[in-house]
């Protein structure tokens, strides 16, 4: 099937062609006809399979007729990065129309966003918290919304946004089309989908797992050797663009500095950065200014860079879902990718859960010529080795203190 067979407007097909797309992905092929008919949809697919266009093209087609100006389509996303990505897709696919999109999220001026809304917005792409701020300020009117999209609803659940999402939905007309997308379906998300979808068509592409275009490898090591292993891994592996994931903001900053000192073109992406700085990191990585992006899990959602050849988990994520989303940053748009995970012994329970989802054992590897013996000397006193004498604290003062004398 090609895009012309989906009965899209010629102006939209021209935009699709300009972007270099020829054939729809499986999720697009199944979801677009359902959405064009105005039916509710529950879309389940791995990240990186083309979900954004599968709802954006039907929205644009719908908005080509009817009034321009009031907010007729609302797309709710969990992170600023994902909201900005969806907003940019609306601009790219709608460039041959007069349809206007506005992105709303925290970390930037609310006044500027209010002015953009006042000038007229047909599509609003928003994070829940900032959207409710505008609702409370009465700077946005949601009474004319015809289409609601919840994108990456499972992530919104993970981030504690479900109460805000329900508040947003309460502001919308009951009669509307709702498109609900997720990569995984925890119980809370399944319950929300039942509450807000009206006789939906379910579109599921494969199992909810990383794309088959990604290969997975595990590098077991001690915690003390993780950083040196990662450095040697980068030196030995021919790569394109690489995303390195950490659990903490502090570690993301530190690793980025270490890589910069090692002469890599690297940027950090973590929650303490301003929105402008975060966008600079993403744009620089997308445009090739940086070869390496060191990020916390906020970057696992909303980075659409097709040229990422490798994802390296410097730290194992906390959940299987987080692993799926991280790995989804490579192997996108049917390209191949590799996922390297540096693991320590305490990660083994989560590794087994990930393997259960993958349906196969992850290959364990050792990096050639790496000194796995470094820093591994047993520091406990040996029976064959005299204990070192420590000059303090002396036992007598300790005993006196304990006796209170």
N, C-alpha and C positions, 0 to 999 in steps of 0.2 A: 504494500500500500504506500502511496505517496500523499503529501499534504493536500493536493488538489482533490483527491477522492473524499476528503472530509467535508466538502461543501463549504469551505471558508470563503469569506469575502475577498475579492481580488486585491484590495489594499493590504489586507493582512497577509495574503500569500506573497505579495511583493516584499513585505518586511521579513517573512520567513526565509525567502530566497536570498535577501541581502545578508542575512545572518549565516548563510551557508548550510542551512538545514535542508535535507532532501527527503528523507523518510522519517515518519514519526516513530518514536520509541514505543515499546509495547504498552506502557501506561498511557501514553498520548493516544495511541490507536484505539484503546478501549474506553478511555475516560472522555475524550473530546465529544464523540457522538452523543453520549449520555447527557453531558452538560449542555450541549447545544439544544437538546430537546427540553431543557428546563427542569429535569428531574434531579432530585437529591442524590448525592453520590458519596459513598464511603470508599476512599482510595487507599489501598495498602500496597506499599512498594518500598524497596530499598532506596536509601538516599542516593542521589546521583543518577536517577533514571529518567529525569525530565518531567518531574511533577509540576514545576512552575508553569511551563507552557501549556500543560494539560488543563489548567484552569484559567490561565490568562487569555488564551485565544478565544474560548467561548465567552468570557466576560466582554472582551473587546467587540466581538461579533454582536452581542446583545446590545451594547451601548451605542452601536452605530445608528440605531433607530431610537427615537424618543428624545426627550429634552437633555441638553447638556447644562451642567452647572451644579445641580444638587448631587449629593453623594449617593450613587446608585449601586456601588459595589464596595464592600468592606472586606479586607483581607487582614486577618489577625495572625501575627507571627511571634515567636517567643523571644527573639533576640534582635538587637539593632542591625547586626550584620545581615541577617536573613531578610529583615524588612527592607533594607536598602537594596539588596539583591533583587527582590521581587519588584520593588519600585522601578529599578533600572530595566527589568524585563518588560514592564508595562510601557516604559518609554520606547524601548527598542522595537517591540512588536506593534506599538500604536503610533509610530512616527509618521505614518501616512494618513493619520486621522486627526481630528481636533480634540480627541479625548485626553483629559488631563489627569495626572496621578500626583498625589501628595503622600510623602512618607512622614509618619509621626512616631517618634520614639524619644526616650530620655537622653540626657547628656548634651543636648543642644538647646538653643533658644526656643521656648514655647511661644514667644511673641512672633517670631518669624514664621513658625508653623501656623499660627492663628491667621496671620496675614495671607498666607498661601491658601488657606481654607476659605477665607473671605473672598478671594479673587475667583473662586469656583474650582471644585474638584469633583470629578466623576468617579474616580477610584481613590480610595484611601487605604494605604498599607500601614498597619499600626501595631505597636506593642501594647499589651493590655493596660498597663499602668498609666502611661502617658495619654492614651486614648481616653481613659476615664477622667483624667485631669481636664481635658478639653470638653468632655461632656459636662462636667461640673461647672466649668467656666462658661458654658453655652456658646463656645466658639465653633462647635460642630453640631450639625443636625443630622441625625441618623434615621429620621422618620421616613425617608424615601428610599432606603436601602432595599434593593431587589435581590442581591446575591451576597451571601456571606460565605467566606472561605476561612476555615481554620486550618492553617498549615503547620505541620509538625506538632500536632496536638499532644502527642506523647511527651515531647520535650516541655511543653507548657505545664503538663502534669508534674514532671520531674522538678520543675523550677517553682512549683507552688502557685501557679497562675490560675488554677481552675476557678477559685472564687471570683477573681476579676473577670474571667471569661464569661461566667454566668451573669455577672452584672452588666457586661456589655450586651449580651444577648437579650437581656430584659429591656434594653432600649430600642430594640429593632422591631419592625413590623412582624406579626405572626406569619403573614403570608409572604413567603420569600423562598428562594432556592438556596440550599445549604450544601456546600461541598466540603468534605471532611477528609483530611489527609494525615496519615501517620505511617511511621515505619514499624512501630510495634503497638500492641494493643493491651496494655495493662488494664486491670479491672475498672479503674476510675474512668479511663478513656472509653472503654466499652459502654459504661453507664451513661456518660455524657452523650455519646453518639446516639444511643437509644432515645435520650430525652429530646434531642434537637433535630434529628433527621426524620423525614416523613417518607416512609416506604422507600428507603434508598436502594439504589443499585450498588452492589459491592464489586469493586474491581481490585483484584489482587494479583500482583505480578511476582510469581515465585514465592519462596519462603521469605519470612522477614529476617533476613540475614545479609551480610555483606555481599556485594555483587560478585558473580563468578569470575569476573575479569581481574580480581585481586588475588594474589598468592600470599600466604601467611607463613611467617617464620618466627620462632621463639629462640631467644638467646639467653639461656639461664646464666646468672652471674651473681656475685655477692654485691651488696649495696655499695661497698667501698669502691668497686671497680666500674660502676655504671657509667660514670662520666668518661673515663678513659676508653671504655669499650665503644661508646657512642662516637667519640672523636676518631678512633681507628676505623670504625664502621664507615664513616663519611669519607675517610681517606682512601679506603679500599674499594668502595662501591661506586661504579659509574651511575650517576644520578642526573635527573633533570631538576625540577623544583621539589623541595622536601619540606614537609611539615613535621615538626617534632612536638609531641604533646607531653605536657607535664600536669601534675595534679594541682600545683600551687602557683600563685602569682609570683612569689619570691623566687621560686626555682626557674620560672620562665625568664624572669629578668636576668638571673645569674647565668643561665646557660647561654642566653643571647650575648651577654658581655664576653663570656669565654670564647664563643665562636667568632665574635668580632675581633678579639685579640689574636685569634688563629687565622685571621685574614679571610674569613668567609663574609659574603654579602648577606647579612642577616638582619631580620627585624623581629621584635617581640610583639605579642598580641595578648593582652591580659586586662582584667577588669578595672584595674586602677588607672588605666590610661584614659585620657579624655577621648570623646568621640572623634574629634578631628585627628588625633594621633592614631587611633585605631584604624580609621579609614585610610590614613596615609600608609600604614603598614600593609593593609589588604591591597590597596591599589598598587603600591610598589611591588608587592609580591606577584600580583596578577600581571603587571606590565613588564616584569623581568628585571626590575631594579634590584630586587633581592632574590637570592636563590634558596634561602632557608627562612622559614617562619617558625618561631618557637612560641607555642600557644598553649593556653589553658583550654578547658573544654568548651568555653563560649565560642571558640572558633570552629568547633566540630559542626556547628550549624551555621549556614549562611555564607560559607566560602565556596564560590563556584569557580574553580580554576581547573580547567580540563588538563593542563600540562603537568599536574602533580604526579611525579613518577613514584615517589615513596612517601609513606607515612611511617614515622618512627615513634613508638610509644616508649618514651624515656621512663615514664611511670605507667604502670598498669592502671587503667581506669577503674572506677568503683563498681561499675555494673556492666552486664553484657550489652545492654542498650547503648551505653556510652561507647563501648568498643565498636559497635556497628556504625555509629555515627562518625566516629573518628576515621575508621577505615574507609567510609564513604567519601572521604576527600580525595582518594585516588581511585583509579579505574573508572573514571567518569566518562559519560558519553561513549560507552563501549570501548574505551581504550583500556590497556592493561596497566596494572600497578602492582606494587609490592608493599606489604605491611610487615615491618620488623618490630617485634616487641621485646624489650629488655626486661627480663623477669627475675625476681628473687624468690626464694623458697616459699615465703608466705603468700605469693600470688597463685599458688597451685590450685586452690579450690575454685577461683574464678576462671582459671585456664580450662579446667574440666567443664565448666558450664558453657564457655565459649565453644569448646570443641563439640559439645552436644548440639548446639545450634548449627554449627558448620557441618555436622554429620561426619566429621573425620578428625583424626589426630593432627594437631599442628606440628610441623616438622621442627625438631630441636636441632639447633646449629651451634657450632663453635667457630669463632672468627679465626681464620688462619693467621699464624704468627703473633697472636695476642698472648701476652703473659698473664695467664689466669692465676699464677702463683703469687703475683704481687699483692702485698698487704695481707697475706693470708697466714702469716706466722702466728702460731698459737701463743697468745700472750698470758695464758694461765700458767702458774708455777708448775714445773715438772718435778716428779719425784727424783729424777736424776740431775736436777739443776737446783742449786741453792737459791733460796728466796733472796731477792734484793732487799737490802736494809733501807727502810724509810726513816728519815730523820724526825718526822712528825706525822700525826700527833703522838705524843707519848701516852702510855697507858695510864700512868698515875694521875695526871690531871683529869683524864676522861672519867676515871673511877671516882675521883673526888667530886666531880660535877654531878655524876649520877647519884651519889649519896647525899648531896646537898651540904657537904661540909666545907 
